[in-house]
Amino acid sequence: SFWRQEVPLIMNNKRDFMVANVSAWRGMWDKDFAKAALDRIQRHKYYPIYEEMAAKAGNDFLRPLEQKGLPAWQREESFMILGSDRPIPRLMEKVPWVRLSQRAFVTGTNEMNWRIFTRYLDNLYRQNERMSLGKMRVPKNGFNIEKEAGAFAAMLTDMTGRANIGPRNTLSPAMNAGFFSLRLNLGRLLTPRHLFSANPRIRGEARANLATFVGTIAAVELLGEKLGLWSVEKDPRNADFLQIRVGDTRVDPWGGYRKFAVFYSRIATRQHESSTTGEQKKTDAIRTTGNFVRGMLSPLAAFSTDAITGKNYIGEEVDLKSTRQWANRVAPFAMGDIVEGINEEGFKGGAVAASALVGGGVGTYPTPLVEYYN
């Protein structure tokens, strides 16, 4: 789902989000529509501006539809398995749901990002015209459309998980072998910087996007808790902070931002709160950082680490003979989450876990295992 990539922008750009969903749905089932959607973007009058910014500053918030023939760092991380002539990528090319998902993901993400970007540029040109006519005051530090567009593109790049890693872009393929979605996680890490941008227009856009994002999700979570539908942990030192919890099933609707809040809180306070007892304990910064990094390992690196330590990320004993554990590693993530939710909590657990289909982070595990992570 592209919802996870776009989550901080959805509530402040609802019309763009709805249009992007229509495009994603059509692109999933119609390869020609997906190609035409990208071609329409590339023929737009503003595309040369975007292309120049992407080449100079690396702010490439648009995803390629076809992975083949591109440098590895330019490909979409979520589908890095495609685009190679090696045996496993060739096999993945033939798996129906992989290609369907990839087209929907790329088409929806590009549609939404491009609509937001072009609307901002339209506003820039209108402001520039008003300034030239004396109807609007020129800022003290001047007004440069290309510079303004570049700053906005940088914000879009971070907020939608396509962070620029500068001259080390060429290292991202090797780093992705060890870490899952490096540019996505770096984008989540860097997003708050735009709240303090030297450009007041970027500050305003960032604050509007993040305020509606945080406010809406928090309001829905707290309303659901009031209605008795689920529980919500409110201490940022707790591993379950701001997750929706139904029994042993947890849903994280924050698109990857929540874990950074927990990490920062634990480092700042040198404490964590037990997910099982509520007891507050001192924590070691090195161990906390190590656990945080382990949580971002790629599937292969995570499997290797599990095999060495004898425990997986949540503290469960590794059993190489367990069909359930192997299924969790190789099956589509969403399907595994739904099956686990049904096994633990019945229909209600499965319904909650189904949020994985639209990008929600879902985990179902006995609560005491969380102590290992803490």
N, C-alpha and C positions, 0 to 999 in steps of 0.2 A: 504494500500500500504506500502511496505517496503522501498520505495524510501525516505520517510520522515525520517526513522531511519538512512539511509545510506547517506543522502545528503552531509555531509562534506567530504565523501570519494569518491564520484562518479567520479568526473572529474580527480582525480589523479590515479584512478584505473578503467579506462573505460572498459578494457577487462573483468575484474572480474565482473563488473556491467552487462555487456551484457550476460555473461554466467549465472549469477544469475537470470536475467529476464527470460531466457529460463527455468531454473529449477523451478522458481516460477510459471510460466504459466502451466507447466506440473504437478507440485505438486498440483495446485489448482483443477485440474480435475481428477487426478489419486492419490488416497490415497496410493496405493502401491508404487508408485514412490516417494512420499513424505517420506514414511517410509524408503525406500531403500536409499534415499539421506542422511538421518540422520545416518543410519546404516553405510554407507560408511565413513562418518566423524569419527564415533566412532571406526572404525577398522583401522584408519590411524595410522601410526607409531608415529606421534606427539601427538596423543590424550591423552596418559598418562601424557604428560607434561602439556597439557591444564588442565586436570582433577585435577592434583596436585595443580596447580596455583589457580584454581577456588575454591578448598577446603580450601587452606591456606589464600589466599588474597581476595577471593570473586570476582575475575575478570572473571565472567562467561558470556562472550559475546555471547555464543550460547544459542538459545532459545529452550525450550522443545516442542516437537510436541504434546504430550499428557499432559494435565494439571492434570489429576486425580492422586492421590496418592503422589503428591509432596507437600512439605511445601509451604504455600501460597507465601512466599517471592521469591521462585525460579520460580514461574510461569511467563508467559509473561503478563505484565501489560495491554497491549492493549486488551487482551482476558481473563481478570480476571473473567468475567462472566461465563466462562466454568470451568469444573473440580470440580463441587460440586454436591451433591445429593439433594440440596434444590430445590424447585419447579421452580423458575425462571431460574437457570442454566440448569435444565433438559429441560425446554422449549427451551432455546437458543441452546441447542445441536441439536434440531430438525429443527432449522431455517436454510435453505440451504445456504444462502449467508454468514452466520457467519462461518460455517465450511470451506467453500470454501476460504473465505478471510483469515482465520487463517492458513490454510495449505500453501497458497501462501506466506503469510507474513513470516512465520517461515522458509520455505524452501529457499526463496530468501535471507533473511537476513543471515541465517547460511551459505549458499553457498558462498556469497560474503565475509563474515568475515573470513571463514575458508581458502579460497584461499589467502587472503591478509596475514593472520597469517602464513600459511605454507610457503609462498614465503619468508617471512621475516626470518623464522627459517632456510630455506635453505641457505639464504645469511649468516646468523650467522655461520653456520657450515662450509661454504666455507672460511669465514674470519678466523675462528679458525684454519682451516687446513693450511692456508697460514702463519699464525703466528707461528704455530708449525714447519713449514719448513723454517722459517726465511725470508720469502718473504714479510712479512708485519710487521710493528712495533707494538708491544704490547702496548696498552694504559697505561699511568702511574698508573692509579687506577686498572689495571688488566682487564681481559676479562672473564666474567662468563656468559655462554650461558643461564642458567636458570634465572639469574638476568636480563639479557637483554630481554629475552622472556617475563618475568613478567612485565617489564616496558612497553613493546610494547602492551601487553594484556591489561594493565590498560588504555592506550590511546584508544585502540579499544573499550573497555568497555564504556568509557565516550562518545566518539564520536558517538556511535551507541545507546545511550540512555539506557544503562544497568548499570548505575553507582553503584559502591559498596558503601553501607552505613555502612560498618564495622560491629561492634558487634551489631548494632541496626537493622541489616537486618530483624530480627524477628518482628520488629515493623512496617515494611513496609506495611503489609496487613491492619493494623488499620489506618495507615496514609493515605493509598490509599482510605479509606472510606471518608476521608475529602478532599484529593487532587488528582487531575487527573494525573496519570502517574508520581509518585514521582521520580522513578529512571531515567526516561527520562529527566525530568526537571533538576534534580541534575546533570546529565551527561552534559547537555547543559551548565549549570552554571560552571562546573569544567573543561570543555574542554580547555579553554585558558591556564590553568596551564602547559600544556605540551609544550607550546611555550617557556617556561622558565625552562624546565627540566634540571637537572644537567647532564643528559646523552646527549651528543651531537648528537647521532644517533636518539634519540627520538625527540630532538628539530628539527632536519632536517626533519623527517617524518611529524611531526605536522605542521611545516611551509609549507611544500610542499602541504599537504592536504588542509589546510585552505586557502592558497594563491590561489590555483586553484579553490576552492569552492567559495570564495568571488569574485575573479576576473571574473569568468565566469558568475555568476548570475548577478553581477552588470553590466557587459558589455551587456548582453542580455536586461536587463531592460532599460539601457540608449539608446541602439540602437532602441528598440521599441518606446521609447519616441521621439527620433529624427524622426522616420518614421511616427509619429502621431498615433500610434496604441493604446497608453495609456499614462497616466501621472505617474510620480514617485516623491514622496516627498523626499527631500534630507536633511532635518534638523532632526538630531537624537532625538530632543526633542518632535517631532511631533508624534502623535499616528499612523499616516500613514507612518512613516519613512520606505523607501525602499520597500513599497508595490506597486504592479501594480494596478492602479486604472482605471476602465472603468465605467464612470458614478458613480453610488452608489455601484458598486461591487468592492471589494478589494481582491487581491490575494497575499498571503504571501508565496513565494517559499523558504524561509530560514529555514524551518524545525524546527522552535521553537527558533532559535537563535536571531531573530530580536527583540523580546520583551525584552530580557535582555539588548540589546544595548540601547533601549529607556529608560528603567528603570534606568540604570547606568547614562545615560546622564542627566536625570531629577534630580537624587539625587545629582550628582556632581555640576550641575549648579544652582540647586534650581529654575529652570524655566521649563515651558513647552510652546510649541508653539501651538496655536489654529489651529485645523484642518480645521476650517471654515473661519477664517479671517486672519490667519497668525500672529495675535497679540501674542506677548510674554508676559507671565505673571509669577509672582512668584508662586511657588508651595510649599506646606507643605510636608516635608519628611514623616511624619506619614501617611498622607492621600494618598500620592503617593504609599507608601509601602502597605497600606491596599488595594488599588485598584489593585495593582500588584498581591498580594496574592489572592484576589477574582477571578482574571482571571484564576487562576490555580485550582480552586475548582472542586471537582468531580461533576458529574451531579446531584446526590442526594443532596449534600451540596449546590450546586449552586441554585437548586430549592428552598431549604429551605430558603436560604438567600434572594432570589427574593421575596418569599412570605412574609417574615418579613419586607423587605424594601419597597415593593410595586413597585420596578423597577428592570429590569434585568441588566445585566452587561453593556449594551450600553445605559442604561437610558430610555428604553422603558417601559411604564406603563404595569404592569403585569395584564393580563386579563385571569382568569381561565376558561372563557367560549369561549376563542378564539381557534378555531380548528387549526389555523396556528401556534400559539405558542406551542400548544401541539404537533403538528407534528414536529416542530423544536426540541422538546425535545426527542421524541421517535423514529422518523424515522432515517434511516441510514444517517449520516451526509452529505455524498457526494450528495445524492439524494435531500435532503432539500436545499443544497447550489445551485444546478443546477436549481431547480424549482424557487427559489427566484431570481436568476440571470435572468431567462427568464421573470419573472413577471415584473422586474424593467427595464431591458435593452433589452428585446427581444432576438433574436437569438444570437447576439454578446455577451450579458451578460451571456447567457447559455453556450456558447462556452468557455468563460473565466472561468466561475465557474466549468466547467468540469475538471479543473486541480485538483479539490478535489479528483478525482478518483485515482490520483497518488501521493497523500499526500500533495498537496498544501493547505494552510490555506485560506479558502474563507469566506468572509462575505459580505452580501448585506444589507445595511441599509441607511436611509436618513442621509446625512452628519451632520446636526445639532445635532444629538444624540451623536456624538463623544464628544461634550462638557461635557457631564455628566462624562465620564471617565477621562477627563482632570481635 
